[in-house]
Amino acid sequence: MCPVPEREPSWAIPGVRQPIAEGSGPVLLISAGIGLTPVLSMLHELAARRSDREVWWIHGARGPREHPLAAEAHTLLASLPHTREQVFHSAATAEQRRRAHVADGRLTRDKLIALSLPADATAYVCGPASFMADMQQALAAVGVDPSRIHTELFGALPSINPGLTAQSSGPPHLPLGPSGTGPLVTFARSGISTPLPDTSRSVLELAEACDVPARWSCRTGVCHTCTTSLLSGDITYSPAPLDPPPDGEVLICCARPGTDIVLDM
């Protein structure tokens, strides 16, 4: 799971664990993937205050394995008197959805509008950029004042490799070991072209084997830190990203080449 961003969210108050704006109106906590982390902390603050505000908890994930802290959120919501919870799992089985009491599919603009949200609410939205854009459009469509819609990008940060200590590496090179049998992968900026090895589960793993500089954080197609321009070719995803990147971009952490590909890295 991605770490919490080092900088505080745009809605943050320095020194305060969870900066929920004062008021008595409804609160919408809307998230996707690991964007759950900051809004869960806000839910903790509401529970600590014993708030009697109407609280909506709306979250999208691929399935139960990609839905961390679900039990914690349920417990906090149960401690508050006026809550609504709506969770969407886009890649869960029918039985998994039944056990978790969640809806099928991705959390989209149309699905958010269909929830009949209160127009006088204050909304806090956290997740990938395109997800937040969709949610902002949906909230505006149901009449929420734009000044009460707060967003925080959770991902797409500058180059980071969390959990690794700084270490020197040589220039990009062909991977060690026998030549792969997969499609040809070309890292255009690094001047490396090599077939995908049978042992590489993703383009990111191949880049690492070649010491090609790469960005990553979640390694599961959620945070978009690894977004890279795809100059040519086609890719497939495993696992499928929670939120697809823009056209012409690829999430290298979970992408595999479907044909020979050229990447801007």
Buried (B, 14 or more C-beta within 10 A) or exposed (E): BBBEBEEBBEBBEEEEEBBBEEEEEBBBBBBBBBBBBBBBBBBBBBBEEEBEBBBBBBBBBBBBEBBBBBEEBBEBBEBBEEBBBBBBBBBBEEEBBEEBEBBEBBBBBEBBBEBEBBEBBBBBBBBBBBBBEBBBEBBEEBEBEEEBBBBBBBBBBEEBBEEEEEEEEEEBBEBEEEEBEBBBBBBBEBEBEBBBBEEBBBBBBBBBBBBBBBBBBBBBBBBBBBBBBBBEBEBEBEBEBBBBBEEEBBBBBBBBBEEBBBBEB
